[in-house]
């Protein structure tokens, strides 16, 4: 009897299971007409594996499972599936707010979700059995969702005050050693905004569920605000929305580069590390440099921010060379509510001013037209109107409010005339009273407490019902984006290489025109118009193709691939970093 064959490293490699999401994507492509052989080449799978998946396509298509699940089983109840799906939505919302959520917090939230969902399940069902959210369940949930790069263990709550106190001293030492002036020190922070949300007691808020296809409470965007400690320079806000080109933009031929916000987008409407780095290099750096030079200030600045996942620790290494004058300083974990300037009523003031502008807009339109408030709200208030109100509210946040917000972190920089303004730095009570008055003019039953609750609601945790609605809307948005992409891509047979060549030639033409045209303003405006109106279409084609190729390349590979194939499908380093920062599996959703 001969010696036993030694198994190759390839056969010893761990078997990779395909997720249900991947299988559904593969089935969808097959039903769109892609052949089995082409699917096998596209995903690096054997034809037999593809066929096995297609043989169970009806069962897989009907499966309603949580993220990352690979096996269809009857042991997991539908309630558990729903708990995990809503839990993932909740975690992404917490991540958006920059919060750190630990294992005990996640397990407790899972138990609460299970309790809420079990209320609607018949008492005889297995789904109402006790759900312990054990350590084993948690570890499996982490593996299925790829959550290990997002969820971090937070510092104990009793260390917050101590850490904040230590940082205040560290910050003062840094400022004194480097000689930073209040004009040179900046703070930035993100916040979510439900831009169509009204107070809970208004009739439109009570009836919004009856408006077909209208979910204003869940239509959220993310804003990033930044200003210096003296309060005399506010950086153009960053806005992240779930749609890159809303219909109203196309209808009104909007040139995004001319908006009063820096417009970015992704499916979840949150700030990613990639978007944040772009904002620093494209908006913060140029704006601060221009401000310092115009005011004859030394070319150096300090950017203070919290340690939210979107703020990369190695930010200084990713700055363009011309912005090497920027120094970055991170707040310790769990200290932002205590000492971060933007959290000391600056963002809260903005939201009150936004609510005031929103009510004022409602009053003006319904007073000058025959529109009812419901008609205006559902058909005549769009994201373009919202951007205008954001600009109005941000401009309304005074330098006094911003400067006095540094009293906890850097009291020495607060101007003497503002030192006694910390209790009510922007005279907020009249703003609330004005909102109440406008609401009553519209025939709404609104109180000051309702307005305060509305402002707080933007940062409060969503209920189980709101998480369910948000999940449905995210799924619908993703489906609409895919359908829109397919519609725009249909009939486009222009090779990517040709598009890249044309874009490069246009960049050359643009540089020539902007350099030699006698009217710089006209040249810049026309170039921007051509960029946004014409060339952006082809850039979007390249972006979709690149995204599709990267997603394809990051799918789990079969054990029979050659080394050449494996090299071809390895996602690039930048993409991998971005995917991990977003806490997503590198696979088709």
VOGU-576127 format. One record per residue (C-alpha): residue in one letter; x, y, z. Coordinates in steps of 0.5 Angstrom, whole numbers, padded with zeros to 4 digits, always signed. Each point is the difference from the previous one (the first is absolute). Layout:
AXYZ ...
***
This chain:
X+0000+0000+0000 X+0003+0007-0002 X+0001+0006+0004 X-0006+0004+0001 X+0000+0006-0004 X+0001+0007+0003 X-0005+0005-0001 X+0002+0006-0003 X-0001+0007+0003 X-0006+0001-0005 X-0004-0005+0003 X+0002+0001+0007 X-0002+0007-0001 X-0007+0002+0004 X-0006-0001-0004 X-0003+0007-0001 X-0008+0000+0000 X-0004+0004-0005 X-0005+0005+0004 X-0007+0000-0002 X+0001+0007-0002 X+0005-0002-0005 X-0004-0006-0003 X-0006+0005-0001 X+0004+0005-0004 X+0003-0006-0004 X-0008-0003-0001 X-0002+0007-0002 X+0006+0001-0006 X-0002-0007-0002 X-0007+0002-0001 X+0002+0006-0004 X+0003-0004-0005 X+0007-0002+0002 X+0002-0007-0001 X+0003-0005+0005 X+0007+0000-0003 X+0000+0008+0000 X-0002+0000+0007 X+0005-0005+0002 X+0006+0004-0004 X-0003+0006+0004 X+0000-0002+0007 X+0006-0005-0001 X-0005-0006+0002 X-0001-0007-0003 X-0006-0001-0005 X-0002-0006+0005 X+0000+0005+0006 X-0004+0005-0004 X-0005-0005-0003 X-0001-0002+0008 X-0002+0007+0002 X-0005+0000-0006 X-0003-0006+0001 X-0002+0003+0007 X-0002+0007-0003 X-0007+0000+0002 X+0002-0002+0007 X+0005+0005+0001 X-0004+0006-0003 X-0005-0001+0005 X+0005+0000+0006 X-0001+0006+0004 X+0007-0001+0004 X+0004+0005+0004 X+0007+0003-0003 X+0006-0005-0001 X-0005-0007+0001 X+0003-0005-0004 X-0005-0006+0001 X-0007-0001+0000 X-0003-0003+0006 X-0006-0001+0004 X+0003+0000+0006 X+0001+0008+0000 X-0007+0003+0001 X-0002+0006-0004 X+0000+0004+0006 X+0007-0001+0001 X+0001+0002-0007 X-0004+0006+0000 X+0004+0002+0007 X+0007-0001-0003 X-0002+0005-0006 X-0003+0005+0004 X+0006+0000+0005 X+0005+0001-0006 X-0004+0006-0002 X+0000+0003+0007 X+0008-0002+0000 X+0001+0004-0006 X-0004+0006+0003 X+0004+0000+0006 X+0006+0000-0005 X-0003+0006-0003 X+0000+0004+0006 X+0007-0002+0002 X-0002-0004+0006 X+0004-0006+0002 X-0004-0006+0002 X+0002-0006+0004 X-0002-0007+0000 X-0004+0000+0006 X-0004+0006-0003 X-0001-0004-0006 X-0003-0006+0003 X-0004+0004+0004 X-0003+0004-0006 X-0001-0007-0003 X-0004-0002+0006 X-0004+0006+0000 X-0002-0001-0008 X-0001-0007+0001 X-0005+0002+0006 X-0004+0005-0005 X+0000-0004-0006 X-0003-0006+0004 X-0006+0004+0002 X-0003-0001-0006 X+0002-0008-0001 X-0005-0005+0003 X+0001-0002+0006 X+0000-0008-0002 X+0006+0002-0005 X+0007-0002+0001 X+0002+0007-0001 X-0002+0002+0007 X+0005-0004+0003 X+0005+0003+0005 X+0005+0004-0004 X+0007+0000+0004 X+0004+0004-0005 X+0006-0004+0002 X+0007+0000-0001 X+0000-0005-0005 X-0006+0003-0004 X+0004+0007+0001 X+0007-0003-0003 X-0004-0003-0006 X-0004+0006-0001 X+0007+0004-0001 X+0002-0005-0005 X-0006+0000-0004 X+0000+0008+0000 X+0008+0001+0000 X-0002+0005+0006 X+0007-0001+0003 X+0003+0006-0004 X-0006+0005+0002 X-0002-0002+0007 X+0005+0002+0006 X+0000-0001+0007 X-0001+0007+0003 X+0004+0003+0006 X-0004-0001+0007 X-0005+0005+0001 X+0004+0002+0007 X+0006+0002-0004 X-0003+0005-0005 X+0001+0006+0005 X+0007-0002+0002 X+0002-0001-0007 X-0004+0007-0002 X+0004+0004+0005 X+0007-0003-0002 X-0001+0002-0007 X-0002+0007+0002 X+0007+0000+0003 X+0003-0003-0006 X-0003+0004-0005 X+0002+0007+0003 X+0007-0003+0001 X+0000-0001-0008 X-0003+0007-0002 X+0005+0003+0005 X+0006-0003-0003 X-0002+0001-0007 X-0003+0007+0001 X-0007-0002-0004 X-0005+0006+0000 X-0007-0001+0001 X-0001+0002-0008 X+0005-0006-0001 X-0004-0006+0004 X-0006-0003-0003 X-0005-0005+0002 X-0004-0005-0004 X-0006-0005+0001 X-0005-0003-0003 X-0008-0001+0001 X-0006-0003-0003 X-0006+0004-0002 X-0007-0003-0002 X-0001+0006-0004 X-0007-0001-0001 X-0002-0001+0007 X-0005+0004+0004 X-0002+0000+0007 X-0004-0006+0002 X-0006+0003+0002 X-0002+0004-0006 X-0005-0003-0005 X+0005-0001-0006 X+0004-0005+0005 X-0005-0004+0002 X-0003-0001-0007 X+0007-0001-0004 X-0001-0007+0000 X-0007+0001-0004 X+0004+0003-0005 X+0002-0005-0005 X+0007-0001-0002 X+0002+0006+0005 X+0004-0001+0006 X+0003+0006+0002 X+0002-0002+0007 X+0005-0005-0003 X+0003+0004-0005 X+0006+0002+0003 X+0007+0003-0002 X+0006+0002+0003 X+0004+0006+0001 X+0007+0002+0002 X+0001+0007+0003 X+0007+0003+0002 X+0002+0007+0002 X+0006+0003+0004 X+0000+0002+0007 X-0001+0007-0001 X-0006-0001-0004 X+0001+0005-0006 X+0001-0006-0005 X-0004-0006-0001 X+0002-0005-0005 X-0005-0002-0006 X-0005-0005+0003 X+0001-0007-0002 X-0007-0004-0002 X+0000-0007-0001 X-0007-0003-0003 X-0002-0007-0003 X-0001+0003-0007 X+0006+0003-0004 X-0005+0003-0005 X-0007+0001+0003 X-0005+0001-0006 X-0001+0007+0002 X+0007+0002-0001 X-0001-0003-0007 X-0006+0004-0001 X+0003+0006+0002 X+0007-0001-0004 X+0003+0001+0007 X+0008+0001+0000 X+0002-0004+0006 X+0007+0004+0001 X-0004+0007+0001 X-0005-0003+0005 X+0001+0003+0007 X+0002-0007+0003 X+0005-0005-0002 X-0004-0005-0003 X+0002-0008+0001 X-0004-0006+0000 X+0000-0007+0002 X-0006-0005+0001 X+0000+0001+0007 X+0001+0007+0000 X+0005+0000+0005 X+0007+0003+0000 X+0006-0005-0002 X+0007+0001+0001 X+0001+0000-0007 X-0005+0006+0000 X+0003+0003+0006 X+0007+0000-0003 X-0003+0003-0007 X-0003+0006+0004 X+0006+0002+0004 X+0004+0000-0007 X-0005+0003-0004 X-0004+0005+0005 X+0003+0001+0007 X+0008+0000-0003 X-0001+0005-0005 X-0005+0004+0004 X+0004+0001+0006 X+0006+0002-0004 X-0003+0005-0004 X-0003+0003+0007 X+0007+0000+0003 X+0003+0003-0006 X-0005+0006+0000 X+0000+0001+0007 X+0008+0000+0000 X+0000-0005+0005 X+0006-0005+0001 X-0002-0006-0005 X-0001-0006+0005 X-0007-0002+0003 X-0002-0006+0005 X-0006-0004-0001 X-0003-0003+0006 X-0005-0006-0001 X-0003-0006+0004 X+0002-0007-0002 X-0006-0002-0004 X+0001-0006-0005 X+0000+0005-0006 X+0006+0004+0003 X+0006-0004-0002 X+0006+0000+0005 X+0005+0001-0005 X-0004+0006-0003 X+0007+0004-0001 X+0003-0005-0004 X-0006+0001-0005 X+0000+0007-0001 X+0003+0003-0006 X+0007+0003+0000 X-0003+0007+0000 X-0004-0001+0006 X+0006-0002+0004 X-0001+0006+0005 X-0006-0004+0003 X+0001-0003+0007 X-0006-0005+0002 X-0001-0001+0007 X-0005-0006+0003 X-0005+0001+0006 X+0000-0006+0004 X-0005-0005+0000 X-0007+0002+0003 X+0002+0007+0002 X-0003+0003-0006 X-0007+0002+0003 X+0004+0003+0006 X+0006+0004-0004 X-0001+0000-0007 X-0002+0007-0002 X-0005-0002-0006 X-0004-0004+0005 X-0001+0006+0005 X-0006+0003-0003 X+0003+0002-0007 X-0004-0006-0004 X-0006+0001+0005 X+0000+0007-0002 X+0000-0002-0007 X-0005-0005+0000 X-0005+0005+0004 X+0002+0005-0006 X-0002-0005-0005 X-0006-0001+0003 X-0002+0007+0000 X+0002+0001-0007 X-0004-0006-0002 X-0007+0002+0004 X+0002+0007-0003 X+0000-0003-0007 X-0007-0004+0001 X-0003+0006+0002 X+0002+0004-0006 X-0002-0005-0005 X-0006-0001+0003 X-0002+0007+0001 X+0002+0002-0007 X-0004-0006-0004 X-0006-0004+0001 X+0004-0006+0002 X-0001-0004+0006 X+0005-0001+0005 X+0000-0008-0002 X+0000+0002-0007 X+0006+0004+0001 X+0004-0005+0004 X-0001-0006-0004 X+0001+0003-0007 X+0003+0007+0001 X+0006-0001+0005 X+0006-0003-0003 X+0007-0001+0002 X+0002+0006-0004 X-0005+0004+0004 X+0003-0003+0006 X+0008+0002-0002 X-0003+0007+0000 X-0002-0001+0007 X+0006-0003+0002 X+0004+0006-0002 X-0005+0005+0003 X+0001-0004+0007 X+0007-0001-0001 X+0001+0008-0001 X-0004+0001+0006 X+0004-0003+0005 X+0004+0006+0002 X+0008+0001+0002 X-0002+0001+0007 X-0004-0007+0000 X+0006-0003-0003 X+0006+0003+0004 X-0004-0001+0007 X-0001-0007-0002 X+0008-0001+0002 X-0001+0002+0007 X+0001-0007+0002 X+0006-0002-0004 X+0004+0007-0001 X-0003+0005+0005 X+0005+0005-0001 X-0002+0001-0008 X-0007+0002+0002 X-0001+0007-0001 X-0001+0004+0007 X-0007+0003-0003 X-0002-0007-0001 X+0002-0003+0006 X-0007+0001+0004 X-0004-0003-0006 X+0001-0007+0001 X-0007-0001+0003 X-0003+0002-0007 X+0005+0002-0005 X-0005+0001-0006 X-0006+0002+0004 X-0003-0006-0002 X-0007+0001+0004 X-0002+0005-0005 X+0002-0005-0005 X-0005-0005+0003 X-0005+0005+0001 X+0000+0002-0007 X-0001-0007-0003 X-0006-0001+0005 X-0003+0007-0003 X+0001-0002-0007 X-0003-0007+0002 X-0006+0003+0002 X+0000+0004-0006 X-0001-0006-0004 X-0005-0003+0005 X+0004-0005+0003 X+0000-0002+0008 X+0007+0001+0001 X+0004+0002+0007 X+0007+0002+0002 X+0001-0007+0003 X-0002-0003-0007 X+0005+0004-0003 X+0005-0002+0005 X-0002-0007-0001 X+0001+0001-0008 X+0007+0002+0001 X+0002-0006+0004 X-0004-0005-0004 X+0006+0001-0006 X+0005-0003+0005 X-0005-0005+0004 X+0000-0007-0001 X-0005-0003-0005 X-0005-0004+0003 X-0001-0007-0003 X-0006+0002-0004 X+0004+0006-0003 X+0006-0005-0001 X-0005-0004-0004 X-0002+0005-0005 X+0007+0003-0001 X+0002-0007-0002 X-0005-0001-0005 X+0001+0007-0003 X+0008-0002+0000 X-0002-0006-0004 X-0005+0004-0005 X+0006+0005-0001 X+0005-0005-0002 X-0005-0003-0004 X-0002+0006-0004 X+0008+0002+0000 X+0001-0007-0004 X-0006+0001-0004 X+0003+0007-0002 X+0007-0002-0001 X-0003-0006-0005 X-0004+0005-0004 X+0005+0005-0001 X+0005-0005-0001 X-0004-0003-0005 X+0002+0001-0007 X+0007+0003+0002 X+0005-0004-0004 X+0006+0005+0001 X+0006-0003+0002 X+0003+0002+0007 X+0007+0001-0003 X-0003+0005-0005 X-0004+0004+0005 X+0006+0001+0004 X+0004+0002-0006 X-0006+0006-0001 X+0000+0002+0007 X+0008+0001+0000 X-0001+0004-0006 X-0006+0004+0003 X+0005+0001+0006 X+0005+0003-0004 X-0005+0004-0004 X-0003+0003+0007 X+0007+0002+0002 X+0002+0003-0006 X-0007+0004+0000 X+0001+0002+0007 X+0007+0003-0001 X-0001+0004-0006 X-0007+0002+0000 X-0001+0008+0001 X-0006-0001+0005 X+0002-0005+0005 X-0007+0000+0003 X-0003-0002-0006 X+0005-0005-0002 X-0001-0004+0007 X-0007+0000+0000 X-0001-0002-0007 X+0005-0006+0001 X-0004-0002+0006 X-0006+0000-0004 X+0003-0005-0005 X+0003-0004+0006 X-0007-0001+0003 X-0004+0000-0006 X+0003-0004-0005 X+0007-0003+0002 X-0003-0003+0007 X-0004-0005-0004 X+0006-0003-0002 X+0003+0000+0006 X-0006-0003+0004 X+0001-0006-0005 X+0007-0001+0001 X-0002+0000+0008 X-0005-0005-0001 X+0004-0004-0004 X+0006+0000+0005 X-0005-0001+0006 X-0003-0006-0004 X+0007-0003-0001 X+0003+0001+0007 X-0006-0003+0003 X+0000-0006-0005 X+0008-0001+0002 X-0001+0000+0007 X-0005-0006+0000 X+0002-0006+0003 X+0004-0004-0004 X+0000-0008-0002 X+0006-0004+0002 X+0001-0002-0007 X+0002+0007-0002 X+0007+0001-0003 X+0005+0004+0003 X-0001+0005-0006 X-0007+0000+0001 X+0000+0002+0007 X+0005+0006-0002 X-0005+0002-0004 X-0006+0000+0005 X+0004+0003+0006 X-0003+0007+0001 X+0004+0006+0001 X+0003+0002+0006 X-0004+0007+0000 X-0007-0004-0001 X+0002-0005+0005 X+0001+0005+0006 X-0006+0004-0002 X-0004-0006+0000 X+0003-0002+0007 X-0001+0007+0003 X-0008+0000-0002 X+0000-0007+0003 X-0003-0004-0006 X+0002-0006-0002 X+0003+0000-0007 X-0005-0003-0004 X-0006+0001-0004 X-0006+0003+0005 
***
